[in-house]
Amino acid sequence: MSIRHSVTRCISGLILNCALVVGVSSAAEFNTGPVFQDYGKKVQVEGVEFNANTEFKVAFDVAKGAEPGKVNRQFDSLARFINMHVASGVPAENIELTLVVHGSATLDLLADPAYQQKQGGKNTNIALLNALMANQVRVIVCGQSAAAHGYANEAFLPGVEVALSAMSAHALLQQQGYTLNPF
């Protein structure tokens, strides 16, 4: 094999690798919107579109609380779900989401006075939760978890619904046609 042929193959290989890297990096550009500008980063997947008649009724189950001072990533998943589907052609009014919270995540639903009493700082989830509820997302807290942690119903953010339990909330949501998001 000649030196010229070897150099040509090497340059061709480098060009191909550069093209692959550029393609991967452009495919992995996460951004927010179109509904939530501060939450719900997603990537557009080329060639995936939904019919404008597509409807979603999804319940998200969250039991793990956020690290103090951080937004609960599982709460952010609801904003991401809405952003990525609206960006892919599903009308926002065709997306019905419910957040069912229990376990240590109940703390993340507290209004600031109760949260400050427990954690000594502000609840960083409030802006996201208010944005979700402003976009028709229902937020339900397990009454059993609330009682186990010593939280009165009034301690939660306005708009948070208290259910008998997360189990009963999920059973009722399934009867209403909701699917359960497994993440």
Secondary structure, DSSP 8 states (H G I E B T S, - for coil): --HHHHHHHHHHHHHHHHHHHHHHHHHT--B--SS-SSS--B---TT----TT--EEEEEEE-S---TTS--HHHHHHHHHHHHHHHTT--GGGEEEEEEE-GGGGGGGB-HHHHHHHHSS--TTHHHHHHHHHTT-EEEEEHHHHHHHT--GGGB-TT-EEES-HHHHHHHHHHTT-EEE--
